[in-house]
Amino acid sequence: MLRPTLISCILTILLFTGCEESPTEVEASGAVAYTTFGGSFDDEGAAVVQTSDGGYLIVGNSYSGTGTSLTDLYAIKTDAGGDTTAISTQIFSDMTDATEDVTSFDLVSDVKVLADGSYILVGSKYDGTATGNNYDVWLVKLTAELTVDFSKTYGSTGNDFGYSVSLCDDNGFIIAGKTYNSANQNYDMWILKALSTGLLATADSDTDGGFGDPGTPGQVAIDGGVGNDAAYSASQTDDGGFIIAGEVRTAGGNADMIVLRLNPDGTLPSAPSAEFGNTDLSNPADGHLDAYIKTLSLDESAKFVQETSDGGFILVGNTFSGGSGQSDIYIVKVSDSGGPVWDRYIGSNRNDFANSIQQTTDGGFILTGSTYTSSSDILVTKIFPNSQGEVEWQYTMDGGYDDVGNYISQTSDGGYILTGSTYTSDGMNDVILIKLAANGSQEF
């Protein structure tokens, strides 16, 4: 298995001073009624996409399908107003392929819509067979009618988890997750490249572009060399390579934010040895980002990364080291050459967390997560375009109990759609769907 060791292959930088003034105060919004879905047990929305008919597909996890402690894939198709009337909604208690039955703990993390109107989903599937008893990365393709096209699992002898899936230029998919390293007894970052059929890519560059090495085709494990590592976000970049974000344990023992670039074949870019360990990344010798690590005094984790229109990257995650509270949302803008452009802390004096960020059509950014007041509230923050991370507006939703935003994206009308979960008075979580206008006002 290809295992570049980050201890010798990372660019470490010193803490830089960014925008550390008190963040804009989060004000509760006068929200209209919001849309929820769910049964008698816990249900959660993990990701949402706008569909070709102007509606939305939410995917998540449901305990309500079997009414037991088992979780199932939950897919909800709505119209443009968030209504499911006469539109298919499905809790998948089993699959069309008997070998891939959903009979235990199955978790969905991400979804993307394909050109033909179908959907690709990624998550983690528990294999409870006599030879399994662990989690595998799980890739599912659903048709536009929410029937199963294929269901594939990938795994080692230990637990493996899938967190994000993105489309590639060859109509295949890049998956970010983590895999258990039995030799070191910890987790490594795990990047998988699948073909449009769900089969893993080969290592032969003459057939499908190649990814990994002959011993482990279609996959790359990256070992930080100290402790548990994870990749939470992966996508293809304009040059055909891949950008990865997650967390890595470094010599200090804490988790650090990491974003790194891979070549199209999954290898780490080569660079002059003088570049590695250089604390000034403003102009790497090869002109490309190899790895950016944000090392602070406590735990940090990068949850999402996206290539931006200027060729750089936007990175969002969480930090316990800075800002104004216990945990704060932490945004970092990284240049195309791998250096920090600006950073921004967002949060109250309690725990605040971010789960996703997207660049908006005006060149700004939109993110969602949670902020704590008397309970956890859904938080949406819009960043001004062409700024140093200044907040344009913020939206919060307090359902009275614990609520969290898991995923947000911009819609074709310039507004935003988000999903997550809301804790209800009956003591269970429901899937939540919220539509915001371009100015942050709530539409449903």
C-alpha positions as CSV (number, residue, x, y, z in Angstrom):
1,M,0.0,0.0,0.0
2,L,1.3,3.4,-0.9
3,R,2.0,5.2,2.4
4,P,3.9,8.5,2.1
5,T,5.0,9.4,5.6
6,L,4.1,12.9,6.3
7,I,6.8,13.4,8.9
8,S,9.3,13.7,6.0
9,C,6.8,14.9,3.3
10,I,5.1,17.9,4.8
11,L,5.7,21.6,4.7
12,T,5.4,22.8,8.3
13,I,4.7,26.5,8.9
14,L,4.8,28.7,12.0
15,L,1.6,30.2,13.4
16,F,0.8,33.3,11.4
17,T,-1.1,36.2,12.7
18,G,-4.5,36.6,10.9
19,C,-7.8,38.3,11.6
20,E,-8.1,37.6,15.4
21,E,-10.3,40.4,16.4
22,S,-13.6,39.6,18.1
23,P,-15.9,38.0,15.6
24,T,-19.2,39.6,14.5
25,E,-21.9,39.0,17.1
26,V,-24.2,36.2,16.1
27,E,-27.8,37.5,16.3
28,A,-30.8,35.2,16.4
29,S,-32.9,35.5,13.3
30,G,-36.7,35.9,13.1
31,A,-37.0,32.6,11.2
32,V,-40.1,31.3,9.6
33,A,-41.2,27.7,10.1
34,Y,-38.6,25.2,8.9
35,T,-39.1,21.9,7.2
36,T,-38.4,18.6,8.9
37,F,-38.5,14.9,8.0
38,G,-38.3,11.8,10.2
39,G,-40.1,9.0,12.0
40,S,-40.3,7.9,15.6
41,F,-36.6,7.5,16.1
42,D,-33.5,9.5,15.3
43,D,-33.0,10.8,11.8
44,E,-30.3,13.2,10.4
45,G,-29.6,15.0,7.2
46,A,-25.9,14.6,6.1
47,A,-25.9,16.4,2.7
48,V,-28.2,18.0,0.2
49,V,-28.0,18.8,-3.5
50,Q,-30.3,20.8,-5.9
51,T,-31.7,18.5,-8.6
52,S,-32.3,19.2,-12.3
53,D,-36.0,19.9,-11.7
54,G,-35.2,22.6,-9.2
55,G,-36.0,20.5,-6.2
56,Y,-33.6,19.0,-3.7
57,L,-32.3,15.6,-2.6
58,I,-31.3,15.2,1.0
59,V,-29.4,12.1,2.1
60,G,-28.8,11.1,5.7
61,N,-29.2,8.4,8.3
62,S,-32.4,7.0,9.8
63,Y,-33.1,4.8,12.9
64,S,-36.8,4.9,12.0
65,G,-36.7,2.5,9.0
66,T,-36.5,-0.6,11.2
67,G,-37.5,0.9,14.5
68,T,-34.4,-0.7,16.1
69,S,-30.8,0.4,16.9
70,L,-29.9,-0.1,13.3
71,T,-29.3,2.8,10.9
72,D,-30.4,2.9,7.3
73,L,-29.7,5.2,4.3
74,Y,-32.4,7.9,4.2
75,A,-33.0,9.6,0.8
76,I,-35.5,12.4,0.6
77,K,-36.6,14.1,-2.7
78,T,-38.5,17.3,-2.5
79,D,-39.8,19.9,-4.9
80,A,-38.5,23.4,-5.1
81,G,-40.5,24.4,-2.1
82,G,-39.2,21.6,0.1
83,D,-42.4,19.5,-0.2
84,T,-42.3,15.7,-0.6
85,T,-45.9,15.3,-1.8
86,A,-46.0,12.9,-4.7
87,I,-42.2,12.7,-4.7
88,S,-40.3,9.6,-3.8
89,T,-38.7,9.4,-0.3
90,Q,-36.9,6.2,0.6
91,I,-35.5,4.5,3.7
92,F,-33.2,1.8,2.4
93,S,-33.6,-1.2,4.8
94,D,-32.1,-3.4,2.1
95,M,-30.4,-3.2,-1.3
96,T,-31.2,-4.8,-4.7
97,D,-28.0,-6.8,-4.3
98,A,-28.5,-9.4,-1.6
99,T,-24.8,-9.3,-0.8
100,E,-25.1,-5.6,0.1
101,D,-28.1,-5.7,2.4
102,V,-28.3,-2.8,4.8
103,T,-28.8,-4.9,8.0
104,S,-26.8,-3.1,10.6
105,F,-25.1,0.2,11.2
106,D,-24.9,2.1,7.9
107,L,-23.9,5.8,7.8
108,V,-24.1,8.2,4.8
109,S,-21.9,11.3,4.7
110,D,-22.1,12.9,1.3
111,V,-24.0,13.1,-2.0
112,K,-23.4,14.6,-5.5
113,V,-25.8,14.8,-8.4
114,L,-24.6,13.4,-11.8
115,A,-25.2,14.7,-15.3
116,D,-27.9,12.1,-16.0
117,G,-29.9,13.0,-12.9
118,S,-28.6,10.1,-10.8
119,Y,-26.8,10.4,-7.5
120,I,-23.6,9.2,-6.0
121,L,-23.4,8.7,-2.2
122,V,-20.6,7.8,0.1
123,G,-20.5,6.7,3.8
124,S,-19.6,3.8,6.0
125,K,-21.2,0.3,6.0
126,Y,-20.9,-2.1,8.9
127,D,-20.0,-5.6,7.8
128,G,-21.5,-7.9,10.4
129,T,-20.5,-11.2,8.8
130,A,-18.4,-13.8,10.5
131,T,-15.3,-12.6,8.5
132,G,-16.2,-8.9,8.9
133,N,-17.5,-7.2,12.1
134,N,-16.1,-3.8,11.1
135,Y,-16.9,-0.8,8.9
136,D,-16.1,-0.4,5.3
137,V,-16.1,2.6,3.0
138,W,-19.5,2.5,1.2
139,L,-20.2,3.9,-2.3
140,V,-23.9,3.9,-3.5
141,K,-25.3,5.1,-6.8
142,L,-29.0,5.9,-6.9
143,T,-31.0,6.5,-10.0
144,A,-33.1,9.6,-10.5
145,E,-36.1,7.6,-9.3
146,L,-34.2,6.6,-6.1
147,T,-33.6,3.0,-6.9
148,V,-30.2,1.4,-6.4
149,D,-27.9,1.3,-9.4
150,F,-24.9,-0.2,-7.5
151,S,-23.6,-0.5,-4.0
152,K,-19.9,-1.1,-3.4
153,T,-17.8,-1.5,-0.3
154,Y,-14.0,-1.1,0.1
155,G,-12.2,-2.1,3.2
156,S,-9.2,-3.6,5.0
157,T,-9.2,-6.0,7.9
158,G,-10.0,-3.2,10.3
159,N,-12.5,-0.3,10.4
160,D,-12.6,2.0,7.4
161,F,-14.8,5.1,7.0
162,G,-15.8,7.3,4.0
163,Y,-16.6,11.0,4.5
164,S,-16.8,12.7,1.1
165,V,-17.2,12.0,-2.6
166,S,-16.6,14.3,-5.6
167,L,-16.9,13.9,-9.3
168,C,-13.8,13.5,-11.5
169,D,-13.2,14.6,-15.2
170,D,-13.3,10.9,-16.3
171,N,-16.8,10.5,-14.7
172,G,-15.3,8.6,-11.9
173,F,-15.2,9.5,-8.2
174,I,-12.7,10.5,-5.6
175,I,-13.4,9.5,-2.0
176,A,-11.9,10.8,1.2
177,G,-11.9,8.8,4.4
178,K,-9.6,6.9,6.8
179,T,-8.4,3.3,7.1
180,Y,-7.1,1.4,10.0
181,N,-3.3,0.7,10.0
182,S,-3.0,-2.6,11.8
183,A,0.8,-2.3,11.9
184,N,0.8,1.0,13.7
185,Q,-2.6,0.4,15.4
186,N,-4.0,3.8,14.3
187,Y,-5.8,5.4,11.4
188,D,-4.3,6.8,8.2
189,M,-5.8,9.2,5.7
190,W,-7.3,7.1,2.9
191,I,-8.1,8.4,-0.6
192,L,-9.9,6.1,-3.1
193,K,-10.4,6.6,-6.8
194,A,-13.4,4.8,-8.3
195,L,-14.5,4.4,-11.8
196,S,-18.1,5.3,-12.9
197,T,-19.0,1.7,-12.4
198,G,-17.9,1.8,-8.8
199,L,-14.8,-0.4,-9.4
200,L,-11.6,1.0,-8.1
201,A,-9.2,2.5,-10.7
202,T,-6.2,0.5,-11.7
203,A,-2.6,1.6,-11.4
204,D,-2.2,1.4,-15.2
205,S,-2.0,4.9,-16.6
206,D,-2.7,3.6,-20.1
207,T,-6.3,2.4,-19.2
208,D,-8.1,4.7,-16.8
209,G,-5.6,7.3,-15.7
210,G,-4.1,5.2,-13.0
211,F,-4.3,5.8,-9.2
212,G,-2.3,4.2,-6.4
213,D,0.3,1.6,-7.0
214,P,0.2,-2.0,-8.4
215,G,-0.1,-3.5,-4.9
216,T,-3.0,-1.3,-4.0
217,P,-4.7,0.0,-7.2
218,G,-7.2,2.8,-6.8
219,Q,-6.2,3.8,-3.3
220,V,-3.6,5.8,-1.4
221,A,-3.0,5.7,2.4
222,I,-1.1,8.5,3.9
223,D,0.4,7.9,7.4
224,G,1.3,10.9,9.5
225,G,3.6,8.7,11.5
226,V,2.4,9.7,15.0
227,G,-1.2,8.8,15.6
228,N,-4.7,8.8,14.2
229,D,-5.1,10.7,10.9
230,A,-8.2,11.3,8.7
231,A,-9.2,12.8,5.3
232,Y,-12.6,14.5,5.5
233,S,-12.7,16.2,2.1
234,A,-11.3,15.4,-1.4
235,S,-11.9,16.9,-4.8
236,Q,-10.2,17.1,-8.2
237,T,-8.3,20.3,-9.1
238,D,-8.1,22.1,-12.4
239,D,-4.7,20.5,-13.2
240,G,-6.1,17.0,-12.9
241,G,-4.7,16.4,-9.4
242,F,-6.5,16.3,-6.1
243,I,-6.8,18.5,-3.0
244,I,-7.3,16.8,0.3
245,A,-8.2,18.2,3.8
246,G,-8.4,16.6,7.2
247,E,-6.4,16.2,10.3
248,V,-3.0,14.7,11.1
249,R,-1.3,14.0,14.4
250,T,2.1,15.6,14.6
251,A,5.0,15.2,17.1
252,G,3.2,17.4,19.7
253,G,0.5,14.8,20.0
254,N,-2.4,17.1,19.1
255,A,-4.5,17.0,15.9
256,D,-3.5,19.7,13.3
257,M,-5.4,20.9,10.2
258,I,-3.9,19.7,7.0
259,V,-4.5,20.4,3.3
260,L,-2.4,18.6,0.7
261,R,-2.2,18.2,-3.0
262,L,-1.8,14.9,-4.8
263,N,-0.7,14.3,-8.4
264,P,-3.3,12.7,-10.8
265,D,-1.9,9.2,-10.0
266,G,-2.2,9.8,-6.2
267,T,1.4,10.4,-5.5
268,L,2.7,13.4,-3.5
269,P,4.3,16.0,-5.7
270,S,8.1,16.0,-5.8
271,A,9.9,19.1,-4.7
272,P,13.4,20.3,-3.9
273,S,14.5,19.1,-0.4
274,A,15.1,22.7,0.7
275,E,11.3,23.3,0.4
276,F,10.4,20.8,3.0
277,G,10.4,22.2,6.5
278,N,10.5,25.7,5.1
279,T,8.4,28.0,7.3
280,D,7.9,30.5,4.5
281,L,5.5,29.0,2.0
282,S,4.8,32.2,0.1
283,N,6.8,31.0,-2.9
284,P,7.5,27.3,-2.9
285,A,10.2,26.3,-5.4
286,D,7.9,24.2,-7.6
287,G,5.0,26.7,-7.5
288,H,2.5,24.1,-6.2
289,L,0.9,23.3,-2.9
290,D,2.4,20.1,-1.4
291,A,1.0,20.3,2.1
292,Y,-0.1,23.1,4.4
293,I,-0.3,22.3,8.1
294,K,-1.7,24.6,10.7
295,T,0.0,23.8,14.0
296,L,-1.5,25.5,17.0
297,S,-1.3,24.6,20.7
298,L,-4.4,22.4,20.9
299,D,-6.5,20.3,18.6
300,E,-7.5,21.5,15.1
301,S,-9.3,19.7,12.3
302,A,-10.1,20.6,8.7
303,K,-13.5,19.5,7.6
304,F,-13.8,20.8,4.0
305,V,-11.5,22.2,1.3
306,Q,-12.4,23.6,-2.1
307,E,-10.4,25.0,-5.0
308,T,-11.3,28.7,-5.5
309,S,-11.7,30.7,-8.7
310,D,-8.2,32.3,-8.2
311,G,-6.6,28.9,-8.2
312,G,-6.1,28.8,-4.4
313,F,-8.1,27.0,-1.8
314,I,-10.5,27.7,1.0
315,L,-10.3,25.6,4.1
316,V,-12.7,25.4,7.0
317,G,-12.5,23.5,10.3
318,N,-12.4,23.8,14.0
319,T,-9.8,24.9,16.5
320,F,-9.5,24.8,20.3
321,S,-6.5,27.1,20.2
322,G,-7.7,30.5,19.1
323,G,-10.7,32.7,18.8
324,S,-13.0,33.7,21.6
325,G,-14.4,30.4,23.0
326,Q,-13.8,26.8,23.8
327,S,-14.0,25.6,20.2
328,D,-14.2,28.1,17.3
329,I,-14.8,27.9,13.6
330,Y,-11.5,28.4,11.7
331,I,-11.3,29.5,8.1
332,V,-8.0,29.7,6.2
333,K,-7.6,31.0,2.7
334,V,-4.5,29.3,1.1
335,S,-2.8,30.6,-2.1
336,D,-2.2,28.4,-5.2
337,S,1.4,28.1,-4.0
338,G,0.6,26.8,-0.6
339,G,1.0,29.9,1.6
340,P,-1.7,31.3,3.9
341,V,-3.5,34.4,2.6
342,W,-5.7,35.1,5.5
343,D,-7.4,33.3,8.4
344,R,-10.5,34.0,10.4
345,Y,-12.0,32.8,13.7
346,I,-15.8,32.8,14.0
347,G,-17.7,31.9,17.2
348,S,-19.1,32.8,20.5
349,N,-17.5,32.2,23.9
350,R,-18.8,28.6,23.9
351,N,-18.4,25.7,21.4
352,D,-18.8,26.5,17.7
353,F,-18.2,24.1,14.9
354,A,-18.1,24.2,11.1
355,N,-19.0,21.3,8.8
356,S,-18.9,22.7,5.2
357,I,-17.9,25.7,3.2
358,Q,-18.5,26.7,-0.5
359,Q,-17.3,29.5,-2.6
360,T,-20.3,31.6,-3.8
361,T,-20.9,33.1,-7.3
362,D,-19.9,36.6,-6.1
363,G,-16.5,35.3,-5.0
364,G,-17.3,35.2,-1.3
365,F,-17.9,32.1,0.9
366,I,-20.8,30.4,2.7
367,L,-20.4,28.0,5.6
368,T,-22.6,26.1,8.0
369,G,-22.2,24.4,11.3
370,S,-23.4,25.2,14.9
371,T,-23.0,27.8,17.6
372,Y,-23.8,27.3,21.2
373,T,-26.1,29.7,23.2
374,S,-28.3,27.9,25.7
375,S,-28.2,25.0,23.3
376,S,-26.6,24.2,20.0
377,D,-28.1,26.3,17.2
378,I,-27.6,26.1,13.4
379,L,-25.2,28.7,12.2
380,V,-24.8,30.0,8.6
381,T,-22.1,32.6,7.9
382,K,-21.6,34.5,4.6
383,I,-18.1,35.9,4.0
384,F,-17.7,39.1,1.9
385,P,-16.1,38.6,-1.6
386,N,-12.6,39.9,-2.1
387,S,-12.1,40.4,1.6
388,Q,-9.8,39.1,4.3
389,G,-12.6,36.9,5.8
390,E,-14.9,39.6,7.0
391,V,-18.4,38.5,7.8
392,E,-21.2,39.9,5.5
393,W,-24.1,38.3,7.5
394,Q,-24.9,35.5,9.8
395,Y,-28.0,33.4,10.3
396,T,-28.9,31.3,13.3
397,M,-31.8,28.9,13.8
398,D,-32.7,28.0,17.4
399,G,-35.3,25.2,17.5
400,G,-35.3,25.2,21.3
401,Y,-33.0,22.2,21.6
402,D,-29.8,21.1,19.9
403,D,-29.6,21.8,16.2
404,V,-26.7,21.5,13.8
405,G,-26.1,22.4,10.1
406,N,-24.2,19.7,8.3
407,Y,-24.0,20.8,4.7
408,I,-24.8,24.0,2.7
409,S,-24.6,24.9,-1.0
410,Q,-25.7,27.7,-3.3
411,T,-28.8,27.3,-5.4
412,S,-29.5,28.4,-8.9
413,D,-31.4,31.5,-7.7
414,G,-28.4,32.7,-5.7
415,G,-29.8,31.5,-2.4
416,Y,-28.7,28.6,-0.2
417,I,-30.0,25.2,0.8
418,L,-28.8,23.5,4.0
419,T,-29.5,20.3,5.9
420,G,-28.7,18.9,9.3
421,S,-30.6,17.9,12.3
422,T,-33.0,19.4,14.9
423,Y,-33.7,17.9,18.3
424,T,-37.5,17.8,18.9
425,S,-39.6,17.9,22.0
426,D,-40.2,14.1,21.8
427,G,-36.5,13.5,22.5
428,M,-35.5,12.5,18.9
429,N,-33.6,14.2,16.0
430,D,-35.3,14.9,12.7
431,V,-33.8,15.8,9.4
432,I,-34.0,19.6,8.8
433,L,-34.1,21.4,5.4
434,I,-33.8,25.2,5.3
435,K,-33.8,27.5,2.3
436,L,-32.2,30.9,2.6
437,A,-32.4,33.8,0.1
438,A,-29.2,35.5,-1.1
439,N,-29.3,38.0,1.7
440,G,-29.7,35.3,4.4
441,S,-33.5,35.7,5.0
442,Q,-35.2,32.4,5.5
443,E,-37.7,31.2,2.7
444,F,-38.6,27.8,4.2
